[in-house]
Amino acid sequence: MVERETMEFDVVIVGAGPAGLSAAIRLAQQAKEQQQELMICVVEKGSEVGAHILSGAVFETRALDELLPDWQSLNAPITTSVSEDDIYWFNNDHKATRIPNYAIPKTFHNKGNYIVSMGNVCRWLAEQAEALGVEIFPGFSAHSLIIEDNVLKGIITGDMGLDKDGKEKDGYMPGMELRAKYTLFAEGCRGHLGKQLINQFKLDAGQSPQHYGLGFKEIWQVPSEQHQEGKVVHGTGWPLDNDTNGGAFMYHAEDNQVVVGLIVDLNYSNPYLSPFDEFQRMKHHPVFKSVLQNGKRIAYGARAIAKGGLNSLPKMHFPGGLLIGCDAGTLNFAKIKGNHTAMKSGIIAADTVLNALKNNQANTDLIEFTAAFKSSWLFEELHSSRNFGPVMHKLGKFVGGAYNTLDQNIFAGKLPFNFKDNVADHDTLLNKEQARSISYPKPDGVISFDKLSSVFLSNTNHEESQPCHLQLANAEIPLSVNLAQFDEPAQRYCPAGVYEIQEVEGQSEFVINSQNCIHCKTCDIKDPSQNITWVTPEGAGGPNYPNM
């Protein structure tokens, strides 16, 4: 039995993203107003706050206006307002049709929003939290749960200094027990402790399975004559086929920088599809190439997105804590936005926890959260868009798009229908004999690139000799099942080249290059056998995004 140091707090928050930091700030604000002393701790697995944050992002300030109304005078890095909003249907690799405003859901309109780096916004939020007395520990991963008598009592941080066989190296440091009266989980999409909590407490009973997209993002420095600060471009269609949902985006940020990306829904059916290569191909379309040519790619990243909405939202409370933000799945896919909703969920969580602490409660099941959530604009927003994703999945891009436009623009999301998509994303792949092989063009090194040079730009690093954080339940399945039936799709769906099939002396071997992992969680989601579990590596491992 490992002896661990124990630290006691009123509230422990796992994850320094928009949800976790908003909860921390709200708790500290309210405690200060009520002259109540609170010990609040935020643990963050990235090397610094913001290192693992990846988001588009066009930002709606609604929750921030509530949390920090004077954010502008506090020098928030939120300065580039949206000046133009274009949406395209990409007909093919050279043609695009601009869609008029009346033919698109009003949720896609971005007047009054801002183009931001959420990594930098989170760094700024962390400064506000620390100024209020919140303790933030970057470089510490929340590795496991402390559950006693079916009640959550806190978390254990990851051990440091183990070799690949789990044996102690020089400088070994056991993780600490961080015990709390309440623990909030804000790990982001497919948080590995959130996943355990959902299973442990059956939080998703009666709900549709969560649905996901894989989002890619690159930042480019472009010539000033090709830059139009504040311009927002969204689009769908090519390069994705009619059976694959998703959409492209391009945002003109400040300082002649352009953000370009693609979201690919992970319910796609063709095991030969490579989301990374679809994104690289997409950039050659004239709409994008005309902006990117003669520019320089300066950042790359990818991250899964929880997009199931209200129909897939688990119960967010359990004995001893709450699931908030994308750990639960509060993103509003009808807006392609989750930052303001994550922040609002953190605010509601903080108010609920504070009321419990004022009543001298600890480690209770905060059932009051549900009533507060359902009376908020967050619930109203998610309820009005509850059908958005399922309709696209069931009716396709054209009919589904028409329904969503009608539902959002005319009926404000109040049409009396409930569409459900109850097929999990990992259950959608065709057998390789039924699927069409896809031949992707070789990257030109100018507009399109390979995976390894892209991972290099993400500044990803892990301590080399440590236990593999990509765990296989059965080491035989990648070859005996996934290769045999699906030509092992992990070698294509992973955006970082982590998984390979290598031939060694005439035998196929499944290779895991865990050093490359950019923590997107796609393998944990899309593996058709659900054989891969993503767990936290040593703290500070993974990407180090400067301004994503």
PyMOL commands that set and color helices and strands:
alter all, ss='L'
color gray80, all
select helices_A, chain A and resi 18-33+62-67+101-103+106-108+118-131+192-200+224-226+275-282+286-292+309-312+325-327+339-358+368-374+377-384+388-409+425-427+432-434+451-457+477-486+490-493+514-516+522-526
alter helices_A, ss='H'
color red, helices_A
select strands_A, chain A and resi 6-14+40-44+58-59+80-81+84-90+96-98+114-115+135-138+142-148+151-157+160-162+168-173+177-185+212-221+231-237+246-252+257-265+296-306+317-318+321-323+470-472+499-504+507-512+532-534
alter strands_A, ss='S'
color yellow, strands_A
deselect
rebuild
show_as cartoon
